[in-house]
Amino acid sequence: MGYQRTHNVFGSKFCGLTMSQYWADLPIWENFLNDHLDIHSLIELGTFRAGMSVFLKMQCIAREMRFWSFDWHRPSELDSPICRKLELEKDFVLGDFMKERKDKLVGLLSWKEVKPLLLYVDGGNKPLEFNTFVPYLSAGDYVAVHDYSTEFKEEDAGSQTHLLQREYWDQCEAPPRPCLTRFWRRI
């Protein structure tokens, strides 16, 4: 069972910025990254109000990983003190990653110097984004999806399931539930 203080997706903030995540998912991210030190970069699809971007960028700084965040809208939060301090603007790619910025995203997914990478799917159409970009991942890369069980369900992995193996699901499904993040490894 979830608790309001840790499972409030619409009222959650990180460093004062809206993140639209369960606070309960943040330890999952911390533990996942601690247990997967082979990851060299993280690409986020969907910046929204930059709260989760700040969390992920801080995780990347701590681990000397590269970070990019894509969104069609530049959030004004990129001008906040924490975003300026983290230089998040340099990691932000403005434009629709399904259209005019797709080449940039595919280029990053193919760039050997940043492998293995973790693609974090958290845009406006998670099933489409997942099924579009998982084939561009290399063996050993990872993909994570937010809003699992609400905006993305098991069957939404569609034809990509043969390319993936579940990663860290026991931890994601352990109490306190629910956890809205799921991870896979590209095989």
SETOR-151995 format. One record per residue: residue in one letter; x, y, z of N, C-alpha, C, O in turn. Coordinates in pm, whole numbers. Example, Ala and Ser with C-alpha at 12.3 -4.5 7.8 and 13.67 -1.06 7.14 Angstrom:
// residues 2
rest, neast, nnorth, nup, caeast, canorth, caup, ceast, cnorth, cup, oeast, onorth, oup
A, 1319, -569, 780, 1230, -450, 780, 1320, -330, 780, 1424, -332, 846
S, 1285, -225, 708, 1367, -106, 714, 1290, 3, 787, 1341, 114, 804
END
This chain:
// residues 187
rest, neast, nnorth, nup, caeast, canorth, caup, ceast, cnorth, cup, oeast, onorth, oup
M, 84, -118, 0, 0, 0, 0, 88, 125, 0, 188, 132, 72
G, 51, 221, -80, 126, 345, -86, 82, 442, 23, -26, 428, 81
Y, 164, 540, 49, 136, 642, 149, 139, 778, 83, 218, 801, -9
Q, 54, 869, 127, 41, 999, 64, 173, 1074, 57, 202, 1135, -46
R, 254, 1071, 160, 378, 1148, 159, 483, 1091, 63, 573, 1163, 20
T, 473, 964, 29, 570, 903, -62, 511, 861, -196, 584, 826, -288
H, 379, 864, -206, 312, 816, -327, 215, 919, -383, 103, 886, -422
N, 258, 1044, -387, 176, 1152, -439, 238, 1199, -571, 321, 1290, -571
V, 199, 1140, -680, 261, 1168, -810, 236, 1311, -857, 320, 1368, -926
F, 123, 1369, -821, 91, 1502, -870, 132, 1615, -776, 124, 1732, -813
G, 176, 1582, -656, 218, 1685, -561, 363, 1674, -521, 404, 1733, -422
S, 441, 1599, -596, 579, 1575, -557, 674, 1678, -618, 657, 1723, -731
K, 774, 1712, -540, 877, 1806, -584, 1013, 1754, -542, 1026, 1679, -445
F, 1115, 1795, -618, 1254, 1767, -583, 1330, 1897, -597, 1327, 1960, -702
C, 1397, 1938, -491, 1467, 2067, -488, 1372, 2182, -523, 1413, 2281, -584
G, 1246, 2168, -486, 1146, 2271, -510, 1084, 2270, -649, 997, 2352, -678
L, 1126, 2176, -735, 1074, 2169, -871, 981, 2048, -885, 1011, 1940, -834
T, 868, 2068, -954, 773, 1960, -976, 841, 1846, -1050, 913, 1868, -1148
M, 817, 1723, -1002, 877, 1608, -1069, 776, 1504, -1115, 810, 1419, -1196
S, 653, 1508, -1065, 548, 1412, -1104, 599, 1268, -1097, 582, 1190, -1190
Q, 659, 1236, -987, 709, 1101, -959, 668, 1065, -816, 640, 1153, -735
Y, 664, 939, -787, 651, 897, -648, 786, 916, -579, 889, 877, -633
W, 785, 976, -463, 908, 983, -385, 959, 842, -357, 1080, 821, -346
A, 870, 749, -346, 908, 610, -319, 990, 549, -433, 1061, 451, -411
D, 982, 606, -553, 1061, 555, -666, 1206, 604, -662, 1293, 541, -722
L, 1234, 714, -593, 1370, 767, -594, 1472, 671, -534, 1581, 659, -589
P, 1442, 601, -423, 1539, 501, -376, 1560, 386, -475, 1669, 329, -481
I, 1456, 354, -551, 1471, 250, -655, 1576, 296, -756, 1665, 219, -794
W, 1566, 423, -800, 1665, 478, -894, 1805, 476, -832, 1901, 433, -896
E, 1816, 522, -709, 1946, 523, -640, 2006, 384, -637, 2122, 365, -673
N, 1927, 286, -594, 1977, 149, -584, 2007, 89, -721, 2107, 20, -737
F, 1922, 116, -818, 1946, 64, -953, 2081, 116, -1005, 2163, 39, -1055
L, 2103, 246, -994, 2229, 304, -1043, 2349, 255, -962, 2457, 234, -1018
N, 2332, 236, -832, 2440, 181, -750, 2476, 39, -792, 2592, -1, -788
D, 2376, -37, -833, 2396, -177, -871, 2431, -195, -1019, 2456, -308, -1062
H, 2433, -87, -1096, 2462, -94, -1240, 2568, 10, -1276, 2542, 102, -1353
L, 2684, -8, -1220, 2793, 89, -1239, 2849, 86, -1381, 2934, 168, -1415
D, 2803, -7, -1463, 2848, -13, -1602, 2783, 95, -1688, 2832, 122, -1798
I, 2676, 157, -1642, 2605, 258, -1722, 2690, 384, -1731, 2739, 435, -1630
H, 2708, 435, -1854, 2790, 554, -1878, 2710, 680, -1906, 2764, 790, -1897
S, 2582, 665, -1941, 2503, 784, -1972, 2354, 753, -1953, 2311, 638, -1953
L, 2278, 861, -1937, 2135, 851, -1916, 2066, 953, -2006, 2104, 1070, -2009
I, 1966, 908, -2080, 1889, 994, -2169, 1744, 991, -2123, 1682, 885, -2117
E, 1691, 1109, -2090, 1555, 1122, -2041, 1466, 1176, -2153, 1498, 1276, -2217
L, 1354, 1108, -2176, 1255, 1155, -2272, 1139, 1216, -2194, 1059, 1144, -2135
G, 1131, 1349, -2193, 1028, 1420, -2120, 1083, 1491, -1998, 1098, 1430, -1892
T, 1114, 1618, -2012, 1172, 1697, -1904, 1066, 1749, -1808, 1091, 1760, -1688
F, 950, 1781, -1859, 838, 1837, -1787, 880, 1963, -1710, 917, 2062, -1773
R, 877, 1963, -1578, 911, 2080, -1497, 1050, 2069, -1434, 1085, 2145, -1344
A, 1129, 1975, -1483, 1271, 1960, -1452, 1304, 1901, -1316, 1422, 1885, -1285
G, 1206, 1869, -1233, 1236, 1811, -1102, 1308, 1677, -1112, 1410, 1657, -1047
M, 1255, 1587, -1193, 1320, 1457, -1211, 1450, 1472, -1287, 1545, 1398, -1264
S, 1455, 1569, -1378, 1579, 1595, -1452, 1691, 1635, -1356, 1805, 1591, -1372
V, 1658, 1718, -1258, 1757, 1758, -1158, 1804, 1636, -1080, 1924, 1617, -1060
F, 1710, 1552, -1036, 1747, 1430, -963, 1840, 1343, -1048, 1944, 1298, -1000
L, 1802, 1320, -1173, 1883, 1234, -1261, 2019, 1296, -1292, 2120, 1226, -1294
K, 2021, 1427, -1316, 2149, 1494, -1343, 2242, 1483, -1223, 2361, 1459, -1239
M, 2188, 1499, -1102, 2270, 1484, -982, 2324, 1341, -971, 2439, 1321, -933
Q, 2242, 1243, -1004, 2288, 1104, -1003, 2401, 1086, -1105, 2499, 1017, -1078
C, 2386, 1147, -1221, 2488, 1136, -1325, 2618, 1205, -1284, 2726, 1152, -1308
I, 2609, 1321, -1222, 2728, 1390, -1174, 2801, 1303, -1072, 2923, 1288, -1079
A, 2727, 1246, -979, 2787, 1162, -874, 2860, 1041, -933, 2954, 991, -872
R, 2816, 995, -1049, 2873, 874, -1110, 2956, 903, -1235, 2999, 811, -1305
E, 2979, 1031, -1262, 3053, 1074, -1380, 2993, 1018, -1509, 3064, 970, -1597
M, 2860, 1025, -1517, 2786, 981, -1634, 2743, 1102, -1715, 2731, 1212, -1662
R, 2721, 1082, -1845, 2664, 1184, -1932, 2513, 1186, -1915, 2453, 1085, -1879
F, 2452, 1302, -1940, 2307, 1316, -1924, 2251, 1407, -2033, 2310, 1509, -2068
W, 2135, 1368, -2086, 2057, 1450, -2179, 1910, 1437, -2142, 1865, 1332, -2098
S, 1836, 1546, -2162, 1692, 1544, -2142, 1626, 1611, -2263, 1663, 1723, -2300
F, 1530, 1543, -2323, 1460, 1591, -2442, 1318, 1632, -2407, 1249, 1563, -2331
D, 1274, 1744, -2461, 1134, 1783, -2449, 1101, 1884, -2558, 1188, 1958, -2603
W, 975, 1887, -2600, 930, 1979, -2705, 911, 2120, -2650, 902, 2216, -2727
H, 904, 2132, -2517, 881, 2261, -2451, 996, 2288, -2353, 1033, 2201, -2274
R, 1051, 2409, -2359, 1157, 2445, -2264, 1091, 2492, -2135, 1023, 2595, -2133
P, 1111, 2418, -2025, 1050, 2460, -1899, 1122, 2581, -1841, 1245, 2590, -1845
S, 1045, 2675, -1789, 1104, 2793, -1726, 1189, 2756, -1606, 1274, 2833, -1563
E, 1166, 2638, -1551, 1244, 2591, -1436, 1393, 2575, -1468, 1476, 2568, -1377
L, 1427, 2569, -1596, 1570, 2562, -1632, 1644, 2688, -1587, 1767, 2688, -1580
D, 1569, 2795, -1557, 1629, 2919, -1508, 1638, 2923, -1355, 1686, 3022, -1300
S, 1595, 2819, -1287, 1598, 2816, -1141, 1743, 2806, -1093, 1830, 2763, -1169
P, 1769, 2844, -970, 1907, 2838, -918, 1968, 2698, -928, 2085, 2685, -964
I, 1892, 2594, -895, 1949, 2459, -898, 1982, 2416, -1041, 2086, 2355, -1065
C, 1894, 2447, -1136, 1920, 2411, -1276, 2039, 2489, -1331, 2120, 2434, -1406
R, 2049, 2615, -1293, 2165, 2694, -1338, 2294, 2638, -1278, 2395, 2625, -1348
K, 2290, 2604, -1151, 2410, 2549, -1083, 2452, 2417, -1148, 2572, 2391, -1165
L, 2357, 2336, -1184, 2386, 2207, -1247, 2411, 2218, -1397, 2447, 2119, -1462
E, 2393, 2338, -1452, 2408, 2362, -1596, 2319, 2268, -1677, 2360, 2214, -1779
L, 2198, 2251, -1630, 2103, 2160, -1694, 2067, 2205, -1835, 2035, 2123, -1921
E, 2073, 2336, -1860, 2043, 2389, -1995, 2133, 2325, -2101, 2089, 2302, -2213
K, 2258, 2297, -2066, 2353, 2237, -2161, 2313, 2094, -2199, 2351, 2044, -2305
D, 2237, 2030, -2111, 2196, 1891, -2133, 2056, 1880, -2191, 2009, 1771, -2222
F, 1990, 1994, -2206, 1851, 1996, -2253, 1848, 2007, -2405, 1913, 2093, -2463
V, 1770, 1919, -2467, 1753, 1919, -2612, 1609, 1959, -2641, 1516, 1884, -2613
L, 1591, 2079, -2697, 1459, 2133, -2724, 1408, 2081, -2859, 1477, 2090, -2960
G, 1287, 2029, -2859, 1224, 1983, -2981, 1156, 1849, -2960, 1182, 1780, -2862
D, 1072, 1813, -3051, 997, 1688, -3045, 1091, 1573, -3084, 1134, 1564, -3199
F, 1121, 1487, -2988, 1214, 1375, -3014, 1154, 1268, -3104, 1224, 1176, -3146
M, 1024, 1279, -3135, 961, 1187, -3230, 964, 1245, -3371, 935, 1174, -3467
K, 999, 1374, -3384, 997, 1439, -3515, 1130, 1508, -3541, 1228, 1442, -3577
E, 1136, 1640, -3524, 1254, 1716, -3566, 1380, 1686, -3484, 1490, 1715, -3531
R, 1369, 1630, -3364, 1488, 1597, -3284, 1515, 1446, -3280, 1601, 1399, -3205
K, 1441, 1371, -3361, 1459, 1226, -3362, 1600, 1188, -3407, 1660, 1097, -3349
D, 1655, 1256, -3508, 1790, 1225, -3554, 1893, 1245, -3443, 1986, 1165, -3429
K, 1877, 1351, -3364, 1968, 1376, -3251, 1959, 1263, -3150, 2062, 1214, -3103
L, 1838, 1221, -3117, 1818, 1113, -3020, 1875, 981, -3072, 1946, 912, -3000
V, 1844, 947, -3195, 1895, 822, -3254, 2048, 826, -3259, 2114, 724, -3237
G, 2104, 942, -3289, 2249, 956, -3289, 2310, 927, -3153, 2412, 859, -3144
L, 2248, 979, -3048, 2297, 952, -2913, 2282, 804, -2877, 2371, 746, -2815
L, 2170, 744, -2916, 2148, 602, -2887, 2248, 513, -2960, 2271, 400, -2919
S, 2306, 565, -3066, 2402, 487, -3146, 2548, 520, -3113, 2638, 451, -3162
W, 2572, 620, -3034, 2707, 670, -3006, 2780, 574, -2912, 2746, 565, -2794
K, 2879, 505, -2962, 2950, 402, -2885, 3021, 458, -2762, 3038, 387, -2662
E, 3064, 584, -2767, 3139, 643, -2657, 3056, 662, -2530, 3113, 685, -2423
V, 2923, 654, -2538, 2838, 674, -2421, 2769, 545, -2376, 2674, 549, -2298
K, 2817, 433, -2424, 2757, 303, -2394, 2823, 238, -2274, 2939, 267, -2244
P, 2753, 151, -2205, 2610, 130, -2214, 2534, 249, -2157, 2585, 322, -2071
L, 2414, 269, -2206, 2333, 382, -2163, 2200, 334, -2108, 2160, 218, -2125
L, 2133, 426, -2041, 1999, 401, -1989, 1906, 503, -2052, 1924, 623, -2033
L, 1807, 455, -2126, 1705, 540, -2187, 1585, 542, -2093, 1529, 437, -2062
Y, 1546, 661, -2047, 1433, 676, -1956, 1314, 732, -2033, 1314, 848, -2073
V, 1213, 648, -2052, 1095, 683, -2131, 990, 743, -2038, 930, 674, -1955
D, 968, 875, -2053, 872, 944, -1968, 808, 1061, -2042, 782, 1165, -1982
G, 784, 1044, -2170, 720, 1147, -2250, 569, 1131, -2251, 512, 1067, -2162
G, 505, 1188, -2350, 360, 1191, -2356, 294, 1066, -2412, 174, 1046, -2393
N, 371, 980, -2482, 315, 857, -2538, 418, 746, -2516, 490, 708, -2608
K, 422, 695, -2396, 524, 599, -2356, 526, 472, -2442, 635, 427, -2479
P, 411, 412, -2474, 417, 292, -2560, 481, 322, -2696, 564, 243, -2743
L, 446, 432, -2760, 504, 467, -2889, 654, 495, -2875, 734, 447, -2956
E, 691, 571, -2774, 832, 604, -2752, 915, 478, -2726, 1022, 460, -2783
F, 864, 392, -2640, 932, 267, -2606, 953, 183, -2732, 1065, 138, -2759
N, 846, 161, -2807, 853, 75, -2925, 932, 137, -3039, 985, 66, -3124
T, 940, 269, -3042, 1019, 336, -3146, 1167, 329, -3116, 1247, 307, -3208
F, 1208, 347, -2991, 1350, 365, -2962, 1421, 243, -2904, 1544, 237, -2911
V, 1351, 145, -2848, 1418, 24, -2799, 1499, -45, -2910, 1609, -92, -2881
P, 1450, -53, -3035, 1531, -118, -3138, 1665, -48, -3165, 1757, -111, -3219
Y, 1678, 78, -3129, 1805, 150, -3147, 1905, 122, -3035, 2023, 157, -3048
L, 1861, 61, -2927, 1952, 30, -2817, 2044, -86, -2855, 2007, -173, -2934
S, 2162, -85, -2798, 2259, -193, -2819, 2246, -296, -2707, 2194, -265, -2600
A, 2292, -416, -2734, 2297, -517, -2628, 2377, -460, -2512, 2485, -404, -2531
G, 2322, -474, -2392, 2387, -420, -2273, 2333, -285, -2229, 2359, -241, -2117
D, 2258, -216, -2316, 2192, -91, -2277, 2069, -124, -2192, 2027, -240, -2183
Y, 2014, -21, -2129, 1897, -37, -2043, 1788, 61, -2087, 1815, 163, -2150
V, 1665, 26, -2053, 1552, 116, -2075, 1466, 113, -1948, 1445, 7, -1889
A, 1418, 229, -1909, 1327, 241, -1795, 1202, 314, -1843, 1208, 399, -1932
V, 1089, 280, -1783, 962, 344, -1817, 898, 393, -1688, 896, 323, -1587
H, 846, 516, -1694, 770, 570, -1583, 621, 550, -1609, 578, 529, -1722
D, 544, 555, -1503, 399, 536, -1508, 362, 394, -1551, 262, 372, -1620
Y, 445, 297, -1507, 413, 158, -1534, 286, 122, -1459, 273, 152, -1340
S, 195, 61, -1526, 64, 15, -1480, -45, 119, -1501, -163, 88, -1486
T, -7, 243, -1535, -109, 344, -1564, -99, 386, -1711, -191, 362, -1788
E, 13, 450, -1750, 32, 494, -1889, 112, 395, -1972, 125, 412, -2093
F, 167, 293, -1908, 242, 189, -1979, 215, 58, -1908, 238, 45, -1787
K, 166, -38, -1984, 136, -170, -1928, 224, -275, -1994, 285, -250, -2098
E, 230, -391, -1934, 314, -501, -1982, 296, -524, -2132, 394, -540, -2204
E, 172, -525, -2179, 146, -553, -2320, 193, -440, -2412, 204, -460, -2533
D, 221, -321, -2356, 268, -210, -2438, 411, -229, -2489, 454, -158, -2580
A, 484, -324, -2430, 618, -353, -2480, 611, -417, -2618, 710, -420, -2691
G, 494, -467, -2654, 467, -516, -2788, 572, -609, -2844, 613, -706, -2780
S, 615, -577, -2965, 709, -665, -3036, 851, -652, -2985, 941, -720, -3035
Q, 874, -567, -2885, 1011, -548, -2834, 1049, -648, -2726, 1165, -654, -2687
T, 954, -726, -2676, 982, -814, -2562, 1094, -913, -2592, 1168, -951, -2501
H, 1109, -956, -2716, 1215, -1051, -2748, 1354, -987, -2742, 1455, -1058, -2737
L, 1360, -855, -2741, 1488, -784, -2733, 1530, -752, -2591, 1640, -702, -2568
L, 1443, -781, -2494, 1463, -731, -2358, 1452, -840, -2253, 1384, -941, -2274
Q, 1518, -818, -2142, 1493, -899, -2023, 1465, -803, -1908, 1524, -696, -1898
R, 1374, -844, -1823, 1341, -763, -1706, 1465, -744, -1620, 1548, -834, -1605
E, 1476, -626, -1564, 1590, -594, -1479, 1536, -522, -1355, 1467, -421, -1367
Y, 1567, -573, -1238, 1536, -505, -1113, 1387, -508, -1078, 1342, -428, -995
W, 1311, -596, -1138, 1167, -598, -1114, 1132, -640, -972, 1034, -590, -916
D, 1209, -731, -913, 1181, -772, -775, 1184, -651, -683, 1100, -637, -594
Q, 1283, -563, -703, 1295, -444, -620, 1181, -345, -649, 1130, -281, -557
C, 1141, -334, -775, 1032, -242, -811, 898, -288, -757, 809, -207, -732
E, 883, -418, -739, 755, -472, -693, 753, -500, -543, 651, -544, -490
A, 864, -477, -474, 869, -500, -330, 799, -386, -255, 786, -276, -308
P, 754, -412, -133, 691, -306, -54, 790, -193, -25, 910, -221, -23
P, 749, -69, -3, 610, -27, -12, 570, -5, -157, 640, 64, -232
R, 461, -63, -195, 413, -50, -331, 310, 58, -340, 259, 98, -235
P, 276, 110, -452, 329, 73, -582, 453, 154, -619, 477, 261, -564
C, 529, 101, -710, 642, 171, -771, 602, 191, -917, 553, 98, -981
L, 623, 310, -969, 579, 340, -1106, 690, 327, -1209, 670, 363, -1325
T, 806, 278, -1170, 919, 264, -1263, 947, 116, -1287, 938, 34, -1195
R, 981, 84, -1411, 1026, -52, -1445, 1147, -39, -1536, 1159, 55, -1614
F, 1238, -137, -1525, 1363, -140, -1599, 1375, -268, -1681, 1325, -373, -1640
W, 1441, -260, -1795, 1476, -375, -1877, 1621, -357, -1924, 1674, -246, -1926
R, 1681, -467, -1960, 1814, -466, -2022, 1798, -518, -2163, 1730, -618, -2188
R, 1863, -450, -2256, 1861, -493, -2398, 1955, -611, -2413, 2071, -603, -2375
I, 1904, -720, -2470, 1987, -841, -2489, 2028, -853, -2635, 2098, -947, -2672
END
